[in-house]
Amino acid sequence: MNRRYVVDTPHATDAKAGVGDYRLLENDEPLPVLAERRGGRSSFVIVVDHAASRIPRRLGTLGLSAADRERHIAWDIGALAVALGVAGALDAALIAQNYSRLVIDCNRNPDVASSIPTVGEHVDIPGNVRLSPAEVEARRREIFEPYHEHLRALLDEREALGRRTILVAQHTMTDVFKGSRRHMHAAVLYNRDRRFAALVLEALRADQSLEIGDNQPYFVSDETDYTVPVHAERRGLPHVEIEIRQDLVRDQRGQAEWAGRITSALRAAEAAFLGAPP
C-alpha cells in the first residue's frame, strides 16, 4: 500500500476516459473477494462485508494517516478472523470482502451517499471527495459488484441443489464510539425477520456474564444495510447479523474465544430452528 499521506490524483488521461474505461485495480492486486469452502457441508454461509483495510494502490492513502486507515472507519477489526474460525468449525462456506469500506461500502446500497463515505466518524476522507462518474463506477464495478455477484451465485447454486442455507453476516463494533464507551460485549441484529436471530440471541445470553444487545446499538435496515436485505430477506432465508466489540477480538486469543462462542450459538440456534414448527 502507498504509505504517503497524500491523495493520489487520477492520471491526466483518466479525466477524458469514458465511465467504462477507468480501471481501479491493477493486475497484480488481490481480487475483491476472499472465498473458502464453497462446497462446505454446513447449512451456514458466512459473509464478512468489512473484512479488510486494504486500499487499491491507485488511490494511495485516500488522504488518511496510517493510524486512521487501521481504525474501525476502514474495516471491522477482528471480524474476518472470527468468521474464519467459525467457518472452519462448522465446515461452512465463507465469502469476505478484500478491500476497505473506505473505498466502497459493500454493505450499503451503491445508490446512497454513504456508499463511498466522505467522512468516517469525525475524520474527513479527502480521497473520496469530488469523484468523477468514472471513478465511482470503477469502485462499484471492480469491488462492490464482484463481491455480491459471488455471493449471489453461491446462493443460487445452493438453491438449485436443494441445500438449506442460513446466512450469517459477521461484523464488529467499536468499544468507544464518538467518545462514548460501549459496555455490551456483542449484539444480534435483524430487520423484518427475527426468527433465527432471536434463537442466536437466546443462545448467547445463556452466558450470564455477557451483555448481548438486541438490535442495539445498530439495527438492520434497507437504508443502512445491503447484504441481509438483498441476499437473505428477498430469498426468505433465515439469517442473523452479529456484532462483536472490537477490543474483545483484537488478538488471536480473543478471536478464538469468540469464534468458539459464536459457533456454539449458531449450532444451538440451528437445532432449535429446525425443531420449531414451520
C-alpha positions as CSV (number, residue, x, y, z in Angstrom):
1,M,0.0,0.0,0.0
2,N,1.2,3.5,-0.7
3,R,2.3,5.0,2.6
4,R,2.3,8.6,1.6
5,Y,-0.2,10.8,3.5
6,V,-1.4,12.5,0.3
7,V,-4.2,11.9,-2.1
8,D,-3.1,10.4,-5.4
9,T,-4.8,12.3,-8.2
10,P,-6.1,10.5,-11.3
11,H,-3.8,10.4,-14.3
12,A,-4.5,13.1,-16.8
13,T,-5.9,10.7,-19.3
14,D,-8.5,9.5,-16.8
15,A,-10.4,12.8,-16.9
16,K,-11.1,12.2,-20.6
17,A,-11.8,8.5,-20.3
18,G,-15.3,7.1,-20.5
19,V,-17.0,5.6,-17.5
20,G,-16.2,2.1,-18.5
21,D,-12.5,2.9,-19.4
22,Y,-11.3,3.9,-16.0
23,R,-9.6,1.0,-14.1
24,L,-9.2,0.9,-10.4
25,L,-7.4,-2.4,-9.6
26,E,-4.1,-3.3,-11.2
27,N,-3.4,-6.8,-12.4
28,D,-1.2,-7.8,-9.5
29,E,-3.5,-6.6,-6.8
30,P,-5.7,-9.0,-4.8
31,L,-9.1,-10.0,-6.0
32,P,-12.0,-8.2,-4.3
33,V,-13.4,-11.5,-2.9
34,L,-12.0,-14.0,-0.5
35,A,-13.9,-17.2,-0.7
36,E,-13.5,-20.5,1.2
37,R,-15.4,-23.8,1.5
38,R,-17.8,-23.3,-1.4
39,G,-18.9,-26.9,-1.0
40,G,-18.9,-26.9,2.8
41,R,-21.4,-29.3,4.3
42,S,-22.9,-26.8,6.8
43,S,-26.2,-25.0,6.3
44,F,-24.4,-21.8,7.2
45,V,-23.0,-19.3,4.7
46,I,-20.9,-16.7,6.5
47,V,-20.2,-13.3,5.0
48,V,-17.8,-10.5,6.1
49,D,-18.7,-7.2,4.4
50,H,-15.9,-5.2,6.1
51,A,-13.1,-7.8,6.3
52,A,-10.1,-5.8,5.2
53,S,-8.5,-2.4,5.4
54,R,-6.7,-2.7,2.1
55,I,-6.9,0.3,-0.3
56,P,-6.1,-0.1,-4.0
57,R,-2.7,1.2,-5.0
58,R,-4.2,3.7,-7.4
59,L,-5.9,5.5,-4.5
60,G,-2.8,6.0,-2.4
61,T,-3.9,6.6,1.2
62,L,-7.2,8.5,0.4
63,G,-5.5,11.3,2.4
64,L,-5.6,9.4,5.7
65,S,-2.9,8.6,8.2
66,A,-1.7,5.1,8.7
67,A,-3.5,5.1,12.1
68,D,-6.8,6.1,10.6
69,R,-6.5,3.5,7.9
70,E,-6.4,0.8,10.5
71,R,-9.4,2.1,12.6
72,H,-13.0,1.0,12.5
73,I,-13.7,3.6,9.9
74,A,-11.7,1.4,7.5
75,W,-12.7,-2.1,8.4
76,D,-14.3,-4.4,11.1
77,I,-11.3,-5.3,13.2
78,G,-11.2,-9.0,14.1
79,A,-14.3,-9.9,12.1
80,L,-12.6,-12.0,9.4
81,A,-10.5,-13.9,12.0
82,V,-13.6,-14.8,14.0
83,A,-15.6,-15.7,10.8
84,L,-12.7,-18.0,9.6
85,G,-12.7,-19.8,12.9
86,V,-16.5,-20.3,12.8
87,A,-16.5,-21.4,9.2
88,G,-13.7,-23.9,9.9
89,A,-15.5,-25.3,12.9
90,L,-18.8,-25.6,11.1
91,D,-17.5,-26.5,7.6
92,A,-19.3,-23.5,6.3
93,A,-18.9,-21.5,3.1
94,L,-17.3,-18.1,3.7
95,I,-17.2,-15.0,1.5
96,A,-15.4,-11.9,2.6
97,Q,-14.6,-8.5,1.0
98,N,-10.9,-7.9,0.4
99,Y,-10.9,-4.1,0.3
100,S,-11.7,-1.3,2.8
101,R,-15.2,0.1,3.2
102,L,-13.5,3.5,2.7
103,V,-13.2,2.6,-1.0
104,I,-16.8,1.5,-1.2
105,D,-19.0,0.0,1.5
106,C,-20.2,-3.4,0.4
107,N,-23.0,-3.3,3.0
108,R,-24.6,-0.2,1.5
109,N,-26.8,0.3,-1.5
110,P,-24.4,1.8,-4.0
111,D,-27.0,4.5,-4.8
112,V,-26.9,6.0,-1.3
113,A,-24.4,8.8,-0.4
114,S,-22.7,6.7,2.3
115,S,-21.7,4.1,-0.2
116,I,-18.4,5.9,-0.7
117,P,-18.0,7.9,2.6
118,T,-16.5,11.3,2.7
119,V,-16.4,11.3,6.5
120,G,-15.7,8.5,8.9
121,E,-16.9,9.4,12.4
122,H,-15.1,12.8,12.8
123,V,-12.5,12.1,10.1
124,D,-12.7,13.7,6.7
125,I,-11.7,11.4,3.8
126,P,-10.2,13.7,1.1
127,G,-9.7,10.9,-1.4
128,N,-13.4,10.3,-1.7
129,V,-14.4,13.9,-2.4
130,R,-15.4,15.2,-5.9
131,L,-15.0,11.8,-7.6
132,S,-15.8,11.6,-11.3
133,P,-18.6,9.3,-12.6
134,A,-15.9,7.0,-14.0
135,E,-14.1,6.7,-10.6
136,V,-17.4,5.9,-8.8
137,E,-18.4,3.4,-11.4
138,A,-15.0,1.7,-11.2
139,R,-15.3,1.1,-7.5
140,R,-18.7,-0.4,-8.0
141,R,-17.7,-2.5,-11.0
142,E,-14.5,-3.8,-9.6
143,I,-15.2,-4.2,-5.9
144,F,-18.9,-4.0,-5.0
145,E,-20.4,-6.0,-7.8
146,P,-17.9,-8.9,-7.8
147,Y,-18.4,-9.5,-4.1
148,H,-22.2,-9.6,-4.4
149,E,-22.2,-11.5,-7.6
150,H,-20.1,-14.2,-6.0
151,L,-22.5,-14.4,-3.0
152,R,-25.5,-14.4,-5.3
153,A,-24.0,-17.2,-7.4
154,L,-23.3,-19.3,-4.4
155,L,-26.8,-18.9,-3.0
156,D,-28.3,-19.7,-6.5
157,E,-26.1,-22.8,-6.6
158,R,-27.2,-24.0,-3.2
159,E,-30.9,-23.4,-4.0
160,A,-30.5,-25.3,-7.3
161,L,-29.1,-28.2,-5.3
162,G,-31.9,-28.1,-2.7
163,R,-29.5,-27.2,0.1
164,R,-30.7,-25.4,3.2
165,T,-29.0,-22.1,3.8
166,I,-28.7,-19.8,6.8
167,L,-26.9,-16.6,6.2
168,V,-24.7,-15.1,8.9
169,A,-23.2,-11.6,8.5
170,Q,-20.2,-11.2,10.8
171,H,-19.3,-7.6,11.9
172,T,-17.5,-6.0,14.8
173,M,-18.2,-2.6,16.5
174,T,-16.0,-0.1,18.3
175,D,-15.7,-0.2,22.1
176,V,-15.7,3.6,22.0
177,F,-18.0,5.5,19.5
178,K,-17.7,9.3,19.3
179,G,-16.4,9.4,22.9
180,S,-18.9,7.1,24.5
181,R,-17.8,3.7,25.8
182,R,-19.9,0.7,24.9
183,H,-20.4,-1.9,27.6
184,M,-22.2,-4.6,25.7
185,H,-20.0,-7.4,24.5
186,A,-21.8,-8.2,21.3
187,A,-25.1,-7.7,19.6
188,V,-27.6,-9.6,17.4
189,L,-29.2,-7.6,14.6
190,Y,-32.1,-8.2,12.2
191,N,-34.7,-6.3,10.2
192,R,-38.1,-7.8,9.2
193,D,-37.4,-11.4,10.2
194,R,-36.4,-12.0,13.8
195,R,-36.9,-15.8,13.8
196,F,-33.3,-17.1,13.6
197,A,-31.7,-14.0,15.2
198,A,-33.9,-14.5,18.3
199,L,-32.5,-18.0,18.7
200,V,-28.9,-16.8,18.4
201,L,-29.6,-14.1,20.9
202,E,-31.0,-16.6,23.4
203,A,-28.0,-18.9,22.9
204,L,-25.5,-16.1,23.5
205,R,-27.4,-14.7,26.5
206,A,-27.2,-18.1,28.1
207,D,-23.8,-17.0,29.4
208,Q,-25.0,-14.5,32.0
209,S,-21.6,-12.9,32.2
210,L,-22.2,-11.4,28.8
211,E,-24.2,-8.3,27.8
212,I,-25.7,-9.0,24.4
213,G,-27.6,-6.3,22.6
214,D,-30.9,-7.0,20.8
215,N,-30.9,-4.8,17.7
216,Q,-28.7,-2.3,19.6
217,P,-26.6,-0.3,19.1
218,Y,-27.4,-0.9,15.5
219,F,-30.2,-2.5,13.6
220,V,-30.6,-3.8,10.0
221,S,-32.5,-1.6,7.6
222,D,-32.8,-1.1,3.8
223,E,-31.2,2.3,4.2
224,T,-28.1,1.3,6.2
225,D,-27.6,-2.3,5.0
226,Y,-27.4,-4.2,1.8
227,T,-26.3,-7.8,2.3
228,V,-29.1,-9.0,4.6
229,P,-32.0,-7.3,2.9
230,V,-30.9,-8.3,-0.6
231,H,-29.4,-11.7,-0.1
232,A,-31.4,-13.1,2.8
233,E,-34.7,-11.3,3.2
234,R,-35.5,-11.3,-0.6
235,R,-34.9,-15.0,-0.7
236,G,-36.7,-15.8,2.5
237,L,-33.5,-17.2,4.1
238,P,-33.1,-17.5,7.8
239,H,-30.3,-15.1,8.9
240,V,-28.6,-13.1,11.5
241,E,-26.1,-10.2,11.7
242,I,-23.7,-10.4,14.6
243,E,-21.6,-7.6,16.0
244,I,-18.7,-8.2,18.5
245,R,-17.0,-5.4,20.4
246,Q,-13.6,-4.9,18.7
247,D,-11.4,-4.8,21.8
248,L,-12.5,-8.3,22.6
249,V,-11.3,-9.7,19.2
250,R,-8.1,-7.7,18.5
251,D,-5.8,-10.6,19.3
252,Q,-5.7,-14.3,18.5
253,R,-6.9,-15.4,21.9
254,G,-10.0,-13.2,21.8
255,Q,-10.7,-14.2,18.2
256,A,-10.5,-17.9,19.1
257,E,-12.7,-17.4,22.1
258,W,-15.4,-15.6,20.2
259,A,-15.2,-17.9,17.3
260,G,-16.0,-20.8,19.7
261,R,-18.8,-18.8,21.3
262,I,-20.4,-17.9,18.0
263,T,-20.0,-21.5,16.7
264,S,-21.8,-22.9,19.7
265,A,-24.6,-20.2,19.5
266,L,-25.1,-20.9,15.8
267,R,-25.3,-24.7,16.4
268,A,-27.8,-24.3,19.2
269,A,-29.9,-21.8,17.2
270,E,-29.9,-24.1,14.1
271,A,-31.1,-27.1,16.2
272,A,-33.8,-25.0,17.8
273,F,-34.8,-23.5,14.4
274,L,-35.1,-26.9,12.7
275,G,-37.0,-28.3,15.6
276,A,-39.5,-25.5,15.6
277,P,-42.8,-25.8,13.8
278,P,-42.9,-24.0,10.3
